[in-house]
Amino acid sequence: MKSNSISIISNRRRISLSLEDILYVQLVNRQSVIHVSGGKAYETYTTIDDLEQMLGSGFLRADRATLVSAKGIHTIGKKIELINGELLSFTRRRKRELKEQLRAGRRQIVQELAGSDAPTTREEYQRHYASYDSAPFAFTDIEMVFNEERAAVDWIFRYGNEALATLEKTPLEQLIDHTFGSIFPNMDAKWLRVYERTALYGEMLEIVDFSPEIDTALRIICFPTFKGHCGCILFDQAEIQTVSECAKP
């Protein structure tokens, strides 16, 4: 059975890295640099060929000096766009092969989502999340929407509370069972990357960034709920800072 981690020597120390945390590996001079979630990087003299064997089929060879986690890829266009927004170059003649490998991996994940135990009606979602109805913070459950290549391209609001409607500046009736893109045509792809990773790969993530859709700086905590879904708790960053300032002696 393939291990879900690798062991390397970095800065004269032996460390263990989870495969789930590794985004990509690049050869820089004589060293392989392993980039992980959160922005950290680890240098090692383990060759990129050896790392390719250690990492397994979940990592794609973008070019002679680059390995990329299939789970870390948001899309492949003129460059490989990662879920954290970074862009990587790749060998042009390998584009079709890379896209097919990525599509195959996503196809398997989406097939697994077919047996989702999520509620099937708005009423069932409402009952399931009733405890959030009067919460003082915005909360929503979203279902990812995939295109024919099994890439996430949008999401549907399946549940939301009144605090969400206030934050989004949109009545719940216009949110629930509607796609984000149909409500906010100027959708910023950075949200999609985070929600996609949480919904498909079960990671709990946090993002703090400006939302041009509602002209508000947001802090969003994302966690997996049902298969193919993502639960999100949203805060107005300005309100958090105001509360913090008021609490100072």
Secondary structure as GFF3:
##gff-version 3
##sequence-region A 1 249
A	DSSP	beta_strand	5	10	.	.	.	ID=ss1
A	DSSP	beta_strand	13	18	.	.	.	ID=ss2
A	DSSP	three_ten_helix	19	21	.	.	.	ID=ss3
A	DSSP	beta_strand	22	28	.	.	.	ID=ss4
A	DSSP	beta_strand	31	36	.	.	.	ID=ss5
A	DSSP	beta_strand	41	44	.	.	.	ID=ss6
A	DSSP	alpha_helix	48	55	.	.	.	ID=ss7
A	DSSP	beta_strand	59	63	.	.	.	ID=ss8
A	DSSP	beta_strand	66	69	.	.	.	ID=ss9
A	DSSP	three_ten_helix	70	72	.	.	.	ID=ss10
A	DSSP	beta_strand	73	76	.	.	.	ID=ss11
A	DSSP	beta_strand	80	82	.	.	.	ID=ss12
A	DSSP	beta_strand	87	88	.	.	.	ID=ss13
A	DSSP	three_ten_helix	92	94	.	.	.	ID=ss14
A	DSSP	alpha_helix	95	113	.	.	.	ID=ss15
A	DSSP	alpha_helix	122	128	.	.	.	ID=ss16
A	DSSP	three_ten_helix	130	132	.	.	.	ID=ss17
A	DSSP	beta_strand	138	146	.	.	.	ID=ss18
A	DSSP	beta_strand	152	160	.	.	.	ID=ss19
A	DSSP	alpha_helix	162	168	.	.	.	ID=ss20
A	DSSP	alpha_helix	172	175	.	.	.	ID=ss21
A	DSSP	alpha_helix	180	183	.	.	.	ID=ss22
A	DSSP	alpha_helix	189	201	.	.	.	ID=ss23
A	DSSP	beta_strand	205	211	.	.	.	ID=ss24
A	DSSP	beta_strand	216	224	.	.	.	ID=ss25
A	DSSP	beta_strand	229	236	.	.	.	ID=ss26
A	DSSP	alpha_helix	237	247	.	.	.	ID=ss27
###
